[in-house]
Amino acid sequence: MMDERQTDAEIRADILAVKKEIDKEQQEYFDAIEHLMETGLTTDGAGGRVCAGVFLSLYNDNAFPLAVLDLRLLDYNNWRHAIAAIRGRARAQGEPHDQIANGHQRVIDLKDKWGELHFREGRPGGYLKFKESLEQNG
């Protein structure tokens, strides 16, 4: 019968490997949310809208629910960033707007550009432009 106990060196190597993987995932998350924000702010059309939608959903999924099937509209690079951001957020690696430069202002800019992604309560599945929502609710 083999002894399945790990040596101290093996345990340290395992811990180091896990830490390296966590660091890699965290960097991928930071890169992904920056990419989604920048693409959402600078790109029109479906790619920009979906990237903005993913970021805003990570920011506040109650106000900006993600239409998961919209991920099909992304090219591979944007899709890869969207998946990395979702994975990173699910692993609680920090609020997306707190991880990027000037995040709070950039979220406001993203909401201004893509306000139609904002969910209107009382109308399941319904969306309303963000600015119109603010005007109607005072």
C-alpha positions as a Python dict, from the first residue, in 0.01 Angstrom:
ca = {
    (1, 'M'): (0, 0, 0),
    (2, 'M'): (136, 343, -101),
    (3, 'D'): (171, 625, 145),
    (4, 'E'): (-55, 903, 10),
    (5, 'R'): (69, 1170, 247),
    (6, 'Q'): (233, 1466, 80),
    (7, 'T'): (570, 1594, 183),
    (8, 'D'): (606, 1954, 298),
    (9, 'A'): (770, 2037, -35),
    (10, 'E'): (476, 1891, -228),
    (11, 'I'): (226, 2083, -16),
    (12, 'R'): (419, 2409, -73),
    (13, 'A'): (431, 2335, -446),
    (14, 'D'): (53, 2277, -454),
    (15, 'I'): (-14, 2600, -263),
    (16, 'L'): (214, 2792, -499),
    (17, 'A'): (39, 2644, -803),
    (18, 'V'): (-305, 2744, -668),
    (19, 'K'): (-182, 3097, -586),
    (20, 'K'): (-39, 3129, -937),
    (21, 'E'): (-373, 3023, -1087),
    (22, 'I'): (-566, 3269, -869),
    (23, 'D'): (-329, 3552, -966),
    (24, 'K'): (-373, 3463, -1334),
    (25, 'E'): (-754, 3461, -1303),
    (26, 'Q'): (-749, 3793, -1118),
    (27, 'Q'): (-539, 3956, -1390),
    (28, 'E'): (-770, 3812, -1656),
    (29, 'Y'): (-1066, 3964, -1466),
    (30, 'F'): (-903, 4307, -1449),
    (31, 'D'): (-811, 4295, -1819),
    (32, 'A'): (-1159, 4173, -1913),
    (33, 'I'): (-1355, 4440, -1729),
    (34, 'E'): (-1131, 4712, -1870),
    (35, 'H'): (-1185, 4569, -2219),
    (36, 'L'): (-1563, 4548, -2174),
    (37, 'M'): (-1581, 4905, -2044),
    (38, 'E'): (-1364, 5046, -2321),
    (39, 'T'): (-1549, 4853, -2592),
    (40, 'G'): (-1885, 4954, -2450),
    (41, 'L'): (-1785, 5320, -2449),
    (42, 'T'): (-1616, 5334, -2789),
    (43, 'T'): (-1800, 5084, -3008),
    (44, 'D'): (-2148, 5116, -3153),
    (45, 'G'): (-2359, 4825, -3267),
    (46, 'A'): (-2415, 4483, -3119),
    (47, 'G'): (-2059, 4428, -2997),
    (48, 'G'): (-2053, 4750, -2799),
    (49, 'R'): (-2402, 4695, -2663),
    (50, 'V'): (-2330, 4341, -2544),
    (51, 'C'): (-1995, 4437, -2390),
    (52, 'A'): (-2169, 4724, -2210),
    (53, 'G'): (-2447, 4488, -2104),
    (54, 'V'): (-2205, 4239, -1954),
    (55, 'F'): (-2020, 4510, -1763),
    (56, 'L'): (-2338, 4674, -1637),
    (57, 'S'): (-2479, 4338, -1530),
    (58, 'L'): (-2162, 4268, -1332),
    (59, 'Y'): (-2202, 4614, -1179),
    (60, 'N'): (-2573, 4572, -1089),
    (61, 'D'): (-2751, 4265, -1218),
    (62, 'N'): (-3089, 4372, -1078),
    (63, 'A'): (-3093, 4696, -1275),
    (64, 'F'): (-2908, 4557, -1578),
    (65, 'P'): (-2990, 4188, -1625),
    (66, 'L'): (-2771, 4015, -1879),
    (67, 'A'): (-2938, 3866, -2183),
    (68, 'V'): (-2714, 3559, -2192),
    (69, 'L'): (-2801, 3463, -2548),
    (70, 'D'): (-2664, 3801, -2662),
    (71, 'L'): (-2317, 3659, -2597),
    (72, 'R'): (-2362, 3484, -2934),
    (73, 'L'): (-2335, 3825, -3101),
    (74, 'L'): (-1978, 3877, -2983),
    (75, 'D'): (-1667, 3804, -3184),
    (76, 'Y'): (-1423, 3565, -3021),
    (77, 'N'): (-1209, 3833, -2855),
    (78, 'N'): (-1505, 4011, -2696),
    (79, 'W'): (-1666, 3679, -2601),
    (80, 'R'): (-1343, 3567, -2431),
    (81, 'H'): (-1332, 3890, -2228),
    (82, 'A'): (-1700, 3859, -2136),
    (83, 'I'): (-1655, 3503, -2009),
    (84, 'A'): (-1341, 3599, -1813),
    (85, 'A'): (-1525, 3891, -1652),
    (86, 'I'): (-1824, 3676, -1558),
    (87, 'R'): (-1595, 3407, -1414),
    (88, 'G'): (-1393, 3665, -1221),
    (89, 'R'): (-1700, 3837, -1079),
    (90, 'A'): (-1851, 3502, -980),
    (91, 'R'): (-1535, 3435, -782),
    (92, 'A'): (-1592, 3766, -597),
    (93, 'Q'): (-1281, 3940, -721),
    (94, 'G'): (-1417, 4285, -651),
    (95, 'E'): (-1670, 4533, -783),
    (96, 'P'): (-1589, 4594, -1150),
    (97, 'H'): (-1606, 4973, -1131),
    (98, 'D'): (-1362, 4973, -837),
    (99, 'Q'): (-1104, 4779, -1040),
    (100, 'I'): (-1061, 5026, -1327),
    (101, 'A'): (-937, 5383, -1349),
    (102, 'N'): (-1212, 5644, -1304),
    (103, 'G'): (-1460, 5359, -1272),
    (104, 'H'): (-1752, 5548, -1118),
    (105, 'Q'): (-1755, 5816, -1388),
    (106, 'R'): (-1708, 5561, -1663),
    (107, 'V'): (-2010, 5363, -1536),
    (108, 'I'): (-2217, 5682, -1559),
    (109, 'D'): (-2089, 5734, -1914),
    (110, 'L'): (-2171, 5372, -2002),
    (111, 'K'): (-2523, 5409, -1859),
    (112, 'D'): (-2570, 5731, -2058),
    (113, 'K'): (-2467, 5560, -2381),
    (114, 'W'): (-2651, 5230, -2332),
    (115, 'G'): (-2943, 5329, -2109),
    (116, 'E'): (-3185, 5104, -2296),
    (117, 'L'): (-3027, 4814, -2110),
    (118, 'H'): (-3180, 4942, -1785),
    (119, 'F'): (-3458, 4720, -1650),
    (120, 'R'): (-3784, 4886, -1556),
    (121, 'E'): (-3940, 4730, -1246),
    (122, 'G'): (-4296, 4611, -1272),
    (123, 'R'): (-4248, 4511, -1633),
    (124, 'P'): (-4073, 4174, -1641),
    (125, 'G'): (-3839, 4152, -1934),
    (126, 'G'): (-3901, 4517, -2014),
    (127, 'Y'): (-3629, 4769, -2075),
    (128, 'L'): (-3641, 5144, -2069),
    (129, 'K'): (-3384, 5404, -2159),
    (130, 'F'): (-3192, 5500, -1848),
    (131, 'K'): (-3242, 5875, -1891),
    (132, 'E'): (-3616, 5832, -1949),
    (133, 'S'): (-3636, 5622, -1635),
    (134, 'L'): (-3470, 5896, -1433),
    (135, 'E'): (-3703, 6160, -1578),
    (136, 'Q'): (-4016, 5955, -1505),
    (137, 'N'): (-3912, 5873, -1150),
    (138, 'G'): (-3802, 6224, -1062),
}
